[in-house]
Amino acid sequence: MEEIDLSGLTETGYHVLTGRIGSGKTEIAVNLAIKMAQANIHTILFDLDIVKPYVRIRDIKEKLKIFPFKIVAPPDITKTLDLPILPPYIIGALMESEGHKIIDLGGDSYGAGSFAQFRNILVNKKYEMMFVINTKRPGTSTPEEIINSIREIETASKMEITSLILNTNLRWETSAQIIKEGLKIVEEVSREIKKPIKFACVEENHTEHVNGIDLPILKLKLFVNPLPRV
């Protein structure tokens, strides 16, 4: 198993993570921030997910206080709202030249559309916009569904998805076979849209599930309670 190389990520100052509900994008954003901060990289984690049906970084920030990175999020009053309330201090933090910025973005046209206002900040800088895929969640179980989701987010955000992240899992029911099946689907998407698979993810206590997968691996420490099965 080849663990993810941070040097390949720090070449860009902005990493935007988006994906459908249940994709695991928030978990991945948090784990990337932890890994970078522990490597003494000045890291800022942005919670720009305004879609409320599931959990956002602001909902778990108490668990994250022990880690050496900064969290920038809308005020707590917005935790129960589904509104694009992004105050001026978030714009200011995004424009700061210092720090590596990891952005957790909503994974539908509403959530991604709220980010279009920041497009001019990022397009003039180096950024990567990564689409997180869990093929065991509704809306991303086939190549066609995944590509449609990507196009929807690109249209709403006015930005281009630059790479894919494989995060196929069924939490404690995850197996090597389930991940391999997901990889096959995501590889087909990668070929179709001509975007690379940046890395794959696996829960830190079950790395045996990704043995033989020829991708860098991000081991995940889990903070978010699992979604119910559908």
Backbone hydrogen bonds, N-H to C=O, Kabsch-Sander energy under -0.5 kcal/mol:
donor,donor_aa,acceptor,acceptor_aa,energy
3,E,1,M,-0.7
4,I,217,I,-2.3
6,L,4,I,-0.6
8,G,5,D,-1.2
9,L,6,L,-1.6
10,T,6,L,-2.3
12,T,9,L,-1.4
13,G,126,K,-0.9
14,Y,126,K,-1.1
15,H,101,K,-2.6
16,V,128,E,-3.2
17,L,15,H,-0.5
17,L,103,I,-3.4
18,T,16,V,-0.5
18,T,130,M,-2.5
23,S,20,R,-2.3
28,I,24,G,-2.3
29,A,25,K,-2.8
30,V,26,T,-2.4
31,N,27,E,-2.2
32,L,28,I,-2.6
33,A,29,A,-2.1
34,I,30,V,-2.4
35,K,31,N,-2.5
36,M,32,L,-2.5
37,A,33,A,-2.6
38,Q,34,I,-2.6
39,A,35,K,-0.7
39,A,36,M,-0.7
40,N,37,A,-1.7
41,I,36,M,-2.3
42,H,40,N,-0.6
44,I,100,H,-2.9
45,L,70,K,-3.3
46,F,44,I,-0.6
46,F,102,I,-3.5
47,D,72,V,-2.8
48,L,46,F,-0.9
48,L,104,D,-2.2
50,I,48,L,-0.9
52,K,50,I,-0.5
59,D,56,R,-1.6
60,I,56,R,-0.6
60,I,57,I,-1.6
63,K,60,I,-1.1
64,L,60,I,-0.7
64,L,61,K,-0.5
65,K,62,E,-0.8
67,F,64,L,-1.8
69,F,67,F,-1.8
70,K,43,T,-1.9
72,V,45,L,-2.8
73,A,71,I,-0.5
78,T,75,P,-2.2
79,K,76,D,-2.1
80,T,77,I,-0.6
81,L,78,T,-1.7
85,I,83,L,-2.5
86,L,84,P,-1.0
90,I,87,P,-1.6
91,I,87,P,-0.9
92,G,88,P,-2.2
93,A,89,Y,-2.1
94,L,90,I,-2.2
95,M,91,I,-1.7
96,E,92,G,-0.8
100,H,42,H,-3.5
101,K,13,G,-2.8
101,K,99,G,-0.5
102,I,44,I,-2.7
102,I,100,H,-0.5
103,I,15,H,-3.3
104,D,46,F,-2.8
104,D,102,I,-0.5
105,L,17,L,-2.8
105,L,103,I,-0.7
106,G,48,L,-0.8
112,A,108,D,-3.1
113,G,109,S,-1.7
114,S,110,Y,-1.1
115,F,112,A,-1.3
116,A,113,G,-1.1
118,F,115,F,-2.2
119,R,116,A,-1.5
121,I,118,F,-1.1
122,L,118,F,-1.4
123,V,119,R,-2.8
124,N,120,N,-0.7
125,K,122,L,-2.1
127,Y,125,K,-0.6
128,E,14,Y,-2.0
130,M,16,V,-3.2
130,M,128,E,-0.6
131,F,163,S,-2.3
132,V,18,T,-3.2
132,V,130,M,-0.6
133,I,165,I,-2.7
135,T,133,I,-0.5
137,R,134,N,-1.7
140,T,137,R,-1.6
146,I,142,T,-2.3
147,I,143,P,-2.6
148,N,144,E,-2.2
149,S,145,E,-2.2
150,I,146,I,-2.5
151,R,147,I,-2.5
152,E,148,N,-2.1
153,I,149,S,-2.2
154,E,150,I,-2.6
155,T,151,R,-2.4
156,A,152,E,-2.2
157,S,153,I,-2.7
158,K,154,E,-1.7
159,M,154,E,-0.7
162,T,129,M,-2.7
163,S,129,M,-1.4
164,L,196,P,-2.6
165,I,131,F,-2.3
166,L,199,F,-2.0
167,N,133,I,-3.1
167,N,165,I,-0.6
173,E,170,L,-2.3
174,T,171,R,-1.6
179,I,175,S,-1.8
180,K,176,A,-2.4
181,E,177,Q,-2.4
182,G,178,I,-1.9
183,L,179,I,-2.6
184,K,180,K,-2.0
185,I,181,E,-1.4
186,V,182,G,-2.6
187,E,183,L,-2.8
188,E,184,K,-1.5
189,V,185,I,-1.8
190,S,186,V,-2.7
191,R,187,E,-2.3
192,E,188,E,-2.1
193,I,189,V,-2.8
194,K,190,S,-1.2
195,K,190,S,-1.1
198,K,164,L,-3.0
198,K,196,P,-0.8
199,F,164,L,-0.7
200,A,216,P,-2.7
201,C,166,L,-2.0
202,V,218,L,-1.8
204,E,220,L,-2.7
206,H,203,E,-2.5
209,H,206,H,-1.7
210,V,207,T,-1.6
211,N,208,E,-1.1
213,I,210,V,-2.1
214,D,212,G,-0.6
215,L,213,I,-1.8
217,I,2,E,-2.6
218,L,200,A,-2.8
219,K,217,I,-0.6
220,L,202,V,-2.9
222,L,220,L,-0.6
